[in-house]
Amino acid sequence: MKKDLGSVLALYPTPLVVVGTMVDKKPNWVLVGHVGIMGHDHIMVSLAKPHYTNRGIRDTKVLSVNVVDEAMLRKADYVGCVSGNKTDKSEVFSYNIGPNSAPLIDEAKVSMECTVEDLYETKGFDNFILKIDHTYAEESILNASGKIDYGSFKPILFEMPGYTYLKTGDTAAKCMTLGKETK
């Protein structure tokens, strides 16, 4: 029998990312666990309204979404522990500026440079609707077809109820194969 947990968000775990944007001509980084896919070329990043980063996103209309792996987890966790309102986080990561002027983390194996298309506000949150303009991936994690191999990349996932970082694991099955085997 299932128990009613109320209106609890149960879509975790989600990919853990570090969002970067320019605030007062300096990069600022924030750890984000609330990200969502809105289509093949659009995503959503949800940030609590008080975040320092929100001001930069609103001003510049561009940001980077840098997918966290285990190698960058310590720094990623740090930028989630301190506020840009009180701490200059501009030098935590080495970075390059993308074509749209968003700071992209050098050590992130996957980074997306995005443009804000819309802002959907909910109680306590700014939900930025983003168009993906550029996706950059280290060649070492690409398969023979030139696509990201998540088995070798192994991004970190964020699980909300326990505030836990999870490692990605083994492949369970190839998509659209199990249904063909079942009749």
Contact map, one row per residue, 1 for C-alpha under 8 A:
111000000000000000000000000000000000000000000000000000000000000000000000000000000000000000000000000000000000000000000000000000000000000000000000000000000000000000000000000000000000000
111100000000000000000000000000000000000000000000000000000000000000000000000000000000000000000000000000000000000000000000000000000000000000000000000000000000000000000000000000000000000
111110000000000000000000000000000000000000000000000000000000000000000000000000000000000000000000000000000000000000000000000000000000000000000000000000000000000000000000000000000000000
011111000000000000000000000000000000000000000000000000000000000000000000000000000000000000000000000000000000000000000000000000000000000000000000000000000000000000000000000000000000000
001111110000000000000000000000000000000000000000000000000000000000000000000000000000000000000000000000000000000000000000000000000000000000000000000000000000000000000000000000000000000
000111110000000000000000000000000000000000000000000000000000000000000000000000000000000000000000000000000000000000000000000000000000000000000000000000000000000000000000000000000000000
000011111000000000000000000000000000000000000000000000000000000000000000000000000000000000000000000000000000000000000000000000000000000000000000000000000000000000000000000000000000000
000011111100000000000000000000000000000000000000000000000000000000000000000000000000000000000000000000000000000000000000000000000000000000000000000000000000000000000000000000000000000
000000111111000000000000000000000000000000000000000000000000000000000000000000000000000000000000000000000000000000000000000000000000000000000000000000000000000000000000000000000000000
000000011111000000000000000000000000000000000000000000000000000000000000000000000000000000000000000000000000000000000000000000000000000000000000000000000000000000000000000000000000000
000000001111110000000000000000000000000000000000000000000000000000000000000000000000000000000000000000000000000000000000000000000000000000000000000000000000000000000000000000000000000
000000001111110000000000000000000000000000000000000000000000000000000000000000000000000000000000000000000000000000000000000000000000000000000000000000000000011100000000000000000000000
000000000011111000000000000000000000000000000000000000000000000000000000000000000000000000000000000000000000000000000000000000000000000000000000000000000000111100000100000000000000000
000000000011111100000000000000001110000000000000000000000000000000000000000000000000000000000000000000000000000000000000000000000000000000000000000000000000111000000000000000000000000
000000000000111110000000000000001010000000000000000000000000000000110000000000000000000000000000000000000000000000000000000000000000000000000000000000000011110000000000000000000000000
000000000000011111000000000000111000000000000000000000000000000000110000000000000000000000000000000000000000000000000000000000000000000000000000000000000011110000000000000000000000000
000000000000001111100000000000111000000000000000000000000000000011110000000100000000000000000000000000000000000000000000000000000000000000000000000000000000000000000000000000000000000
000000000000000111110000000011110000000000000000000000000000000111110000000100000000000000000000000000000000000000000000000000000000000000000000000000000000000000000000000000000000000
000000000000000011111000000011110000000000000000000000000000001111000000000000000000000000000000000000000000000000000000000000000000000000000000000000000000000000000000000000000000000
000000000000000001111100001111000000000000000000000010000000001111000000000000000000000000000000000001111000000000000000000000000000000000000000000000000000000000000000000000000000000
000000000000000000111110001110000000000000000000000010011001011100000000000000000000000000000000000001100000000000000000000000000000000000000000000000000000000000000000000000000000000
000000000000000000011111111100000000000000000000000000011001001000000000000000000000000000000000000001100000000000000000000000000000000000000000000000000000000000000000000000000000000
000000000000000000001111111100000000000000000000000010110000000000000000000000000000000000000000000000000000000000000000000000000000000000000000000000000000000000000000000000000000000
000000000000000000000111110000000000000000000000000000010000000000000000000000000000000000000000000000000000000000000000000000000000000000000000000000000000000000000000000000000000000
000000000000000000000111111000000000000000000000000000000000000000000000000000000000000000000000000000000000000000000000000000000000000000000000000000000000000000000000000000000000000
000000000000000000000111111100000000000000000000000000000000000000000000000000000000000001000000000000000000000000000000000000000000000000000000000000000000000000000000000000000000000
000000000000000000011110111110000000000000000000000000000000000000000000000000000000000011000000000000100000000000000000000000000000000000000000000000000000000000000000000000000000000
000000000000000000011110011111000000000000000000000010000000000000000000000000000001000111000000000000000000000000000000000000000000000000000000000000000000000000000000000000000000000
000000000000000001111000001111100000000000000000000010000000000000000000000000100001000011000000000000000000000000000000000000000000000000000000000000000000000000000000000000000000000
000000000000000001110000000111110000000000000000000010000000000000000000000100110000000000000000000000000000000000000000000000000000000000000000000000000000000000000000000000000000000
000000000000000111100000000011111000000000000000000000000000000000000000000110110000000000000000000000000000000000000000000000000000000000000000000000000000000000000000000000000000000
000000000000000111100000000001111110000000001110000000000000000000000000000000010000000000000000000000000000000000000000000000000000000000000000000000000000000000000000000000000000000
000000000000011110000000000000111110000000000000000000000000000000000000000000000000000000000000000000000000000000000000000000000000000000000000000000000000010000000000000000000000000
000000000000010000000000000000011111000000001110000000000000000000000000000000000000000000000000000000000000000000000000000000000000000000000000000000000000000000000000000000000000000
000000000000011000000000000000011111100000111100000000000000000000000000000000000000000000000000000000000000000000000000000000000000000000000000000000000000000000000000000000000000000
000000000000000000000000000000000111110000111000000000000000000000000000000000000000000000000000000000000000000000000000000000000000000000000000000000000000000000000000000000000000000
000000000000000000000000000000000011111101110000000000000000000000000000000000000000000000000000000000000000000000000000000000000000000000000000000000000000000000000000000000000000000
000000000000000000000000000000000001111111110000000000000000000000000000000000000000000000000000000000000000000000000000000000000000000000000000000000000000000000000000000000000000000
000000000000000000000000000000000000111111100000000000000000000000000000000000000000000000000000000000000000000000000000000000000000000000000000000000000000000000000000000000000000000
000000000000000000000000000000000000111111000000000000000000000000000000000000000000000000000000000000000000000000000000000000000000000000000000000000000000000000000000000000000000000
000000000000000000000000000000000000011111100000000000000000000000000000000000000000000000000000000000000000000000000000000000000011000000000000000000000000000000000000000000000000000
000000000000000000000000000000000000111111110000000000000000000000000000000000000000000000000000000000000000000000000000000000001111000000000000000000000000000000000000000000000000000
000000000000000000000000000000000011111011111000000000000000000000000000000000000000000000000000000000000000000000000000000000001111000000000000000000000000000000000000000000000000000
000000000000000000000000000000000011110001111100000000000000000000000000000000000000000000000000000000000000000000000000000000111100000000000000000000000000000000000000000000000000000
000000000000000000000000000000010111000000111110000000000000000000000000000000000000000000000000000000000000000000000000000000111100000000000000000000000000000000000000000000000000000
000000000000000000000000000000010110000000011111000000000000000000000000000000000000000000000000000000000000000000000000000011110000000000000000000000000000000000000000000000000000000
000000000000000000000000000000010100000000001111101001000000000000000000000000000000000000000000000000000000000000000000000011100000000000000000000000000000000000000000000000000000000
000000000000000000000000000000000000000000000111111000000000000000000000000000000000000000000000000000000000000000000000000111000000000000000000000000000000000000000000000000000000000
000000000000000000000000000000000000000000000011111001000000000000000000000000000000000000000000000000000000000000000000000111000000000000000000000000000000000000000000000000000000000
000000000000000000000000000000000000000000000001111101000000000000000000000000000000000000000000000000000000000000000000000000000000000000000000000000000000000000000000000000000000000
000000000000000000000000000000000000000000000011111111100000000000000000000000000011000000000000000000000000000000000000000000000000000000000000000000000000000000000000000000000000000
000000000000000000000000000000000000000000000000011111110000000000000000000000000011100000000000000000000000000000000000000000000000000000000000000000000000000000000000000000000000000
000000000000000000011010000111000000000000000000001111111000000000000000000000000001000000000000000000000000000000000000000000000000000000000000000000000000000000000000000000000000000
000000000000000000000000000000000000000000000010111111111100000000000000000000000000000000000000000000000000000000000000000001000000000000000000000000000000000000000000000000000000000
000000000000000000000010000000000000000000000000001111111110000000000000000000000000000000000000000000000000000000000000000000000000000000000000000000000000000000000000000000000000000
000000000000000000001111000000000000000000000000000111111111100000000000000000000000000000000000000000000000000000000000000000000000000000000000000000000000000000000000000000000000000
000000000000000000001100000000000000000000000000000011111111111000000000000000000000000000000000000000000000000000010000000000000000000000000000000000000000000000000000000000000000000
000000000000000000000000000000000000000000000000000001111111100000000000000000000000000000000000000000000000000000000000000000000000000000000000000000000000000000000000000000000000000
000000000000000000000000000000000000000000000000000000111111100000000000000000000000000000000000000000000000000000000000000000000000000000000000000000000000000000000000000000000000000
000000000000000000001100000000000000000000000000000000011111110000000000000000000000000000000000000000000000000000000000000000000000000000000000000000000000000000000000000000000000000
000000000000000000000000000000000000000000000000000000011111111000000000000000000000000000000000000000000000000000110000000000000000000000000000000000000000000000000000000000000000000
000000000000000000001000000000000000000000000000000000001001111100000000000000000000000000000000000111000000000011110000000000000000000000000000000000000000000000000000000000000000000
000000000000000000111100000000000000000000000000000000001000111110000000000000000000000000000000000001100000000011110000000000000000000000000000000000000000000000000000000000000000000
000000000000000001111000000000000000000000000000000000000000011111000000000000000000000000000000000001110000001111000000000000000000000000000000000000000000000000000000000000000000000
000000000000000011110000000000000000000000000000000000000000001111100000000000000000000000000000000000010000001111000000000000000000000000000000000000000000000000000000000000000000000
000000000000000011110000000000000000000000000000000000000000000111110000000000000000000000000000000000011001111100000000000000000000000000000000000000000000000000000000000000000000000
000000000000001111000000000000000000000000000000000000000000000011111000000000000000000000000000000000000001111000000000000000000000000000000000000000000011000000000000000000000000000
000000000000001111000000000000000000000000000000000000000000000001111101100100000000000000000000000000000001100000000000000000000000000000000000000000000011000000000000000000000000000
000000000000000000000000000000000000000000000000000000000000000000111111100000000000000000000000000000000001100000000000000000000000000000000000000000001111000000000000000000000000000
000000000000000000000000000000000000000000000000000000000000000000011111100000000000000000000000000000000000000000000000000000000000000000000000000000000111000000000010000000000000000
000000000000000000000000000000000000000000000000000000000000000000001111110000000000000000000000000000000000000000000000000000000000000000000000000000000000000000000000000000000000000
000000000000000000000000000000000000000000000000000000000000000000011111111100000000000000000000000000000011000000000000000000000000000000000000000000000000000000000000000000000000000
000000000000000000000000000000000000000000000000000000000000000000011111111110000000000000000000000000000000000000000000000000000000000000000000000000000001000000000000000000000000000
000000000000000000000000000000000000000000000000000000000000000000000011111111000000000000000000000000000000000000000000000000000000000000000000000000000000000000000000000000000000000
000000000000000000000000000000000000000000000000000000000000000000000001111111100000000000011000000000000000000000000000000000000000000000000000000000000000000000000000000000000000000
000000000000000011000000000001100000000000000000000000000000000000010001111111110000000000000000000000000000000000000000000000000000000000000000000000000000000000000000000000000000000
000000000000000000000000000000100000000000000000000000000000000000000000111111111000000000000000000000000000000000000000000000000000000000000000000000000000000000000000000000000000000
000000000000000000000000000000000000000000000000000000000000000000000000011111111100000000000000000000000000000000000000000000000000000000000000000000000000000000000000000000000000000
000000000000000000000000000011100000000000000000000000000000000000000000001111111110000010010000000000000000000000000000000000000000000000000000000000000000000000000000000000000000000
000000000000000000000000000001110000000000000000000000000000000000000000000111111110000000000000000000000000000000000000000000000000000000000000000000000000000000000000000000000000000
000000000000000000000000000000000000000000000000000000000000000000000000000011111110000000000000000000000000000000000000000000000000000000000000000000000000000000000000000000000000000
000000000000000000000000000000000000000000000000000000000000000000000000000001111111011000000000000000000000000000000000000000000000000000000000000000000000000000000000000000000000000
000000000000000000000000000000000000000000000000001100000000000000000000000000111111111000000000000000000000000000000000000000000000000000000000000000000000000000000000000000000000000
000000000000000000000000000110000000000000000000001110000000000000000000000000000111111110000000000000000000000000000000000000000000000000000000000000000000000000000000000000000000000
000000000000000000000000000000000000000000000000000100000000000000000000000000000011111100000000000000000000000000000000000000000000000000000000000000000000000000000000000000000000000
000000000000000000000000000000000000000000000000000000000000000000000000000000000111111100000000000000000000000000000000000000000000000000000000000000000000000000000000000000000000000
000000000000000000000000000000000000000000000000000000000000000000000000000000000111111110000000000000000000000000000000000000000000000000000000000000000000000000000000000000000000000
000000000000000000000000000100000000000000000000000000000000000000000000000000000001111111100000000000000000000000000000000000000000000000000000000000000000000000000000000000000000000
000000000000000000000000001110000000000000000000000000000000000000000000000000100001001111110000000000000000000000000000000000000000000000000000000000000000000000000000000000000000000
000000000000000000000000011110000000000000000000000000000000000000000000000000000000000111111000000000000000000000000000000000000000000000000000000000000000000000000000000000000000000
000000000000000000000000000000000000000000000000000000000000000000000000000000000000000111111100000000000000000000000000000000000000000000000000000000000000000000000000000000000000000
000000000000000000000000000000000000000000000000000000000000000000000000001000100000000011111100000000000000000000000000000000000000000000000000000000000000000000000000000000000000000
000000000000000000000000000000000000000000000000000000000000000000000000001000000000000001111110000000001110000000000000000000000000000000000000000000000000000000000000000000000000000
000000000000000000000000000000000000000000000000000000000000000000000000000000000000000000111111000000001110000000000000000000000000000000000000000000000000000000000000000000000000000
000000000000000000000000000000000000000000000000000000000000000000000000000000000000000000001111100000111100000000000000000000000000000000000000000000000000000000000000000000000000000
000000000000000000000000000000000000000000000000000000000000000000000000000000000000000000000111110000111100000000000000000000000000000000000000000000000000000000000000000000000000000
000000000000000000000000000000000000000000000000000000000000000000000000000000000000000000000011111111110000000000000000000000000000000000000000000000000000000000000000000000000000000
000000000000000000000000000000000000000000000000000000000000000000000000000000000000000000000001111111110000000010000000000000000000000000000000000000000000000000000000000000000000000
000000000000000000000000000000000000000000000000000000000000000000000000000000000000000000000000111111000000000000000000000000000000000000000000000000000000000000000000000000000000000
000000000000000000000000000000000000000000000000000000000000010000000000000000000000000000000000111111000000000010100000000000000000000000000000000000000000000000000000000000000000000
000000000000000000000000000000000000000000000000000000000000010000000000000000000000000000000000111111100000000000000000000000000000000000000000000000000000000000000000000000000000000
000000000000000000011100000000000000000000000000000000000000011100000000000000000000000000000000111111110000000010000000000000000000000000000000000000000000000000000000000000000000000
000000000000000000011100001000000000000000000000000000000000001100000000000000000000000000000011110011111000000000000000000000000000000000000000000000000000000000000000000000000000000
000000000000000000010000000000000000000000000000000000000000000111000000000000000000000000000011110001111100001110000000000000000000000000000000000000000000000000000000000000000000000
000000000000000000010000000000000000000000000000000000000000000001000000000000000000000000001111000000111111001000000000000000000000000000000000000000000000000000000000000000000000000
000000000000000000000000000000000000000000000000000000000000000000000000000000000000000000001111000000011111100000000000000000000000000000000000000000000000000000000000000000000000000
000000000000000000000000000000000000000000000000000000000000000000000001000000000000000000001100000000001111100000000000000000000000000000000000000000000000000000000000000000000000000
000000000000000000000000000000000000000000000000000000000000000001111001000000000000000000000000000000001111111000000000000000000000000000000000000000000000000000000000000000000000000
000000000000000000000000000000000000000000000000000000000000000001111000000000000000000000000000000000000111111000000000000000000000000111001000000000001000000000000000000000000000000
000000000000000000000000000000000000000000000000000000000000000001100000000000000000000000000000000000000001111100000000000000000000001111000000000000000000000000000000000000000000000
000000000000000000000000000000000000000000000000000000000000000111100000000000000000000000000000000000011001111110000000000000000000001110000000000000000000000000000000000000000000000
000000000000000000000000000000000000000000000000000000000000000111000000000000000000000000000000000000010000011111000000000000000001111100000000000000000000000000000000000000000000000
000000000000000000000000000000000000000000000000000000000000011110000000000000000000000000000000010101010000001111100000000000000001111000000000000000000000000000000000000000000000000
000000000000000000000000000000000000000000000000000000000000011110000000000000000000000000000000000000000000000111110000000000000111110000000000000000000000000000000000000000000000000
000000000000000000000000000000000000000000000000000000000000111000000000000000000000000000000000000100000000000011111000000000000111100000000000000000000000000000000000000000000000000
000000000000000000000000000000000000000000000000000000001000111000000000000000000000000000000000000000000000000001111110000000011110000000000000000000000000000000000000000000000000000
000000000000000000000000000000000000000000000000000000000000000000000000000000000000000000000000000000000000000000111110000000011110000000000000000000000000000000000000000000000000000
000000000000000000000000000000000000000000000000000000000000000000000000000000000000000000000000000000000000000000011111000000011100000000000000000000000000000000000000000000000000000
000000000000000000000000000000000000000000000000000000000000000000000000000000000000000000000000000000000000000000011111100001111000000000000000000000000000000000000000000000000000000
000000000000000000000000000000000000000000000000000000000000000000000000000000000000000000000000000000000000000000000111110001111000000000000000000000000000000000000000000000000000000
000000000000000000000000000000000000000000000000000000000000000000000000000000000000000000000000000000000000000000000011111111100000000000000000000000000000000000000000000000000000000
000000000000000000000000000000000000000000000000000000000000000000000000000000000000000000000000000000000000000000000001111111100000000000000000000000000000000000000000000000000000000
000000000000000000000000000000000000000000000000000000000000000000000000000000000000000000000000000000000000000000000000111110000000000000000000000000000000000000000000000000000000000
000000000000000000000000000000000000000000000001100000000000000000000000000000000000000000000000000000000000000000000000111111000000000000000000000000000000000000000000000000000000000
000000000000000000000000000000000000000000000111100000000000000000000000000000000000000000000000000000000000000000000000111111100000000000000000000000000000000000000000000000000000000
000000000000000000000000000000000000000000000111100001000000000000000000000000000000000000000000000000000000000000000011110111110000000000000000000000000000000000000000000000000000000
000000000000000000000000000000000000000000011110000000000000000000000000000000000000000000000000000000000000000000000011110011111000000000000000000000000000000000000000000000000000000
000000000000000000000000000000000000000000011100000000000000000000000000000000000000000000000000000000000000000000011111000001111100000000000000000000000000000000000000000000000000000
000000000000000000000000000000000000000001111000000000000000000000000000000000000000000000000000000000000000000000011111000000111110000000000000000000000000000000000000000000000000000
000000000000000000000000000000000000000001111000000000000000000000000000000000000000000000000000000000000000000001111100000000011111000000000000000000000000000000000000000000000000000
000000000000000000000000000000000000000011100000000000000000000000000000000000000000000000000000000000000000000001111000000000001111100000000000000000000000000000000000000000000000000
000000000000000000000000000000000000000011100000000000000000000000000000000000000000000000000000000000000000000111100000000000000111111000000000000000000000000000000000000000000000000
000000000000000000000000000000000000000000000000000000000000000000000000000000000000000000000000000000000000000111100000000000000011111000000000000000000000000000000000000000000000000
000000000000000000000000000000000000000000000000000000000000000000000000000000000000000000000000000000000000000111000000000000000001111100000000000000000000000000000000000000000000000
000000000000000000000000000000000000000000000000000000000000000000000000000000000000000000000000000000000000011110000000000000000001111110000000000000000000000000000000000000000000000
000000000000000000000000000000000000000000000000000000000000000000000000000000000000000000000000000000000000111100000000000000000000011111000000000000000000000000000000000000000000000
000000000000000000000000000000000000000000000000000000000000000000000000000000000000000000000000000000000000111000000000000000000000001111101100000100000000000000000000000000000000000
000000000000000000000000000000000000000000000000000000000000000000000000000000000000000000000000000000000000110000000000000000000000000111111100000000000000000000000000000000000000000
000000000000000000000000000000000000000000000000000000000000000000000000000000000000000000000000000000000000000000000000000000000000000011111100000000000000000000000000000000000000000
000000000000000000000000000000000000000000000000000000000000000000000000000000000000000000000000000000000000000000000000000000000000000001111100000000000000000000000000000000000000000
000000000000000000000000000000000000000000000000000000000000000000000000000000000000000000000000000000000000100000000000000000000000000011111110000111011000000000000000000000000000000
000000000000000000000000000000000000000000000000000000000000000000000000000000000000000000000000000000000000000000000000000000000000000011111111111110000000000000000000000000000000000
000000000000000000000000000000000000000000000000000000000000000000000000000000000000000000000000000000000000000000000000000000000000000000001111111110000000000000000000000000000000000
000000000000000000000000000000000000000000000000000000000000000000000000000000000000000000000000000000000000000000000000000000000000000000000111111000000000000000000000000000000000000
000000000000000000000000000000000000000000000000000000000000000000000000000000000000000000000000000000000000000000000000000000000000000000000111111000000000000000000000000000000000000
000000000000000000000000000000000000000000000000000000000000000000000000000000000000000000000000000000000000000000000000000000000000000000000111111100000000000000000000000000000000000
000000000000000000000000000000000000000000000000000000000000000000000000000000000000000000000000000000000000000000000000000000000000000000000111111110000000000000000000000000000000000
000000000000000000000000000000000000000000000000000000000000000000000000000000000000000000000000000000000000000000000000000000000000000010001110011111001000000000000000000000000000000
000000000000000000000000000000000000000000000000000000000000000000000000000000000000000000000000000000000000000000000000000000000000000000001110001111111000000000000000000000000000000
000000000000000000000000000000000000000000000000000000000000000000000000000000000000000000000000000000000000000000000000000000000000000000001000000111111110000000000000000000000000000
000000000000000000000000000000000000000000000000000000000000000000000000000000000000000000000000000000000000000000000000000000000000000000000000000011111100000000000000111000000000000
000000000000000000000000000000000000000000000000000000000000000000000000000000000000000000000000000000000000000000000000000000000000000000001000000011111100000000000000000000000000000
000000000000000000000000000000000000000000000000000000000000000000001000000000000000000000000000000000000000100000000000000000000000000000001000000111111110000000000000000000000000000
000000000000000000000000000000000000000000000000000000000000000000001100000000000000000000000000000000000000000000000000000000000000000000000000000001111111000000000011100000000000000
000000000000001100000000000000000000000000000000000000000000000000111100000000000000000000000000000000000000000000000000000000000000000000000000000001001111100000000011000000000000000
000000000000001100000000000000000000000000000000000000000000000000111100100000000000000000000000000000000000000000000000000000000000000000000000000000000111110000001111000000000000000
000000000000111100000000000000000000000000000000000000000000000000000000000000000000000000000000000000000000000000000000000000000000000000000000000000000011111000001111000000000000000
000000000001111100000000000000001000000000000000000000000000000000000000000000000000000000000000000000000000000000000000000000000000000000000000000000000001111100111100000000000000000
000000000001110000000000000000000000000000000000000000000000000000000000000000000000000000000000000000000000000000000000000000000000000000000000000000000000111111111100000000000000000
000000000001100000000000000000000000000000000000000000000000000000000000000000000000000000000000000000000000000000000000000000000000000000000000000000000000011111110000000000000000000
000000000000000000000000000000000000000000000000000000000000000000000000000000000000000000000000000000000000000000000000000000000000000000000000000000000000001111110000000000000000000
000000000000000000000000000000000000000000000000000000000000000000000000000000000000000000000000000000000000000000000000000000000000000000000000000000000000001111110000000000000000000
000000000000000000000000000000000000000000000000000000000000000000000000000000000000000000000000000000000000000000000000000000000000000000000000000000000000011111111000000000000000000
000000000000000000000000000000000000000000000000000000000000000000000000000000000000000000000000000000000000000000000000000000000000000000000000000000000000011111111100000000000000000
000000000000000000000000000000000000000000000000000000000000000000000000000000000000000000000000000000000000000000000000000000000000000000000000000000000001111000111110000000000000000
000000000000100000000000000000000000000000000000000000000000000000000000000000000000000000000000000000000000000000000000000000000000000000000000000000000001111000011111000000000000000
000000000000000000000000000000000000000000000000000000000000000000000100000000000000000000000000000000000000000000000000000000000000000000000000000000000111100000001111100000000000000
000000000000000000000000000000000000000000000000000000000000000000000000000000000000000000000000000000000000000000000000000000000000000000000000000000000111100000000111110000000000000
000000000000000000000000000000000000000000000000000000000000000000000000000000000000000000000000000000000000000000000000000000000000000000000000000000100100000000000011111000000000000
000000000000000000000000000000000000000000000000000000000000000000000000000000000000000000000000000000000000000000000000000000000000000000000000000000100000000000000001111100000000000
000000000000000000000000000000000000000000000000000000000000000000000000000000000000000000000000000000000000000000000000000000000000000000000000000000100000000000000000111111000000000
000000000000000000000000000000000000000000000000000000000000000000000000000000000000000000000000000000000000000000000000000000000000000000000000000000000000000000000000011111000000000
000000000000000000000000000000000000000000000000000000000000000000000000000000000000000000000000000000000000000000000000000000000000000000000000000000000000000000000000001111101100000
000000000000000000000000000000000000000000000000000000000000000000000000000000000000000000000000000000000000000000000000000000000000000000000000000000000000000000000000001111111100000
000000000000000000000000000000000000000000000000000000000000000000000000000000000000000000000000000000000000000000000000000000000000000000000000000000000000000000000000000011111100000
000000000000000000000000000000000000000000000000000000000000000000000000000000000000000000000000000000000000000000000000000000000000000000000000000000000000000000000000000001111111000
000000000000000000000000000000000000000000000000000000000000000000000000000000000000000000000000000000000000000000000000000000000000000000000000000000000000000000000000000011111111100
000000000000000000000000000000000000000000000000000000000000000000000000000000000000000000000000000000000000000000000000000000000000000000000000000000000000000000000000000011111111110
000000000000000000000000000000000000000000000000000000000000000000000000000000000000000000000000000000000000000000000000000000000000000000000000000000000000000000000000000000011111111
000000000000000000000000000000000000000000000000000000000000000000000000000000000000000000000000000000000000000000000000000000000000000000000000000000000000000000000000000000011111111
000000000000000000000000000000000000000000000000000000000000000000000000000000000000000000000000000000000000000000000000000000000000000000000000000000000000000000000000000000001111111
000000000000000000000000000000000000000000000000000000000000000000000000000000000000000000000000000000000000000000000000000000000000000000000000000000000000000000000000000000000111111
000000000000000000000000000000000000000000000000000000000000000000000000000000000000000000000000000000000000000000000000000000000000000000000000000000000000000000000000000000000011111
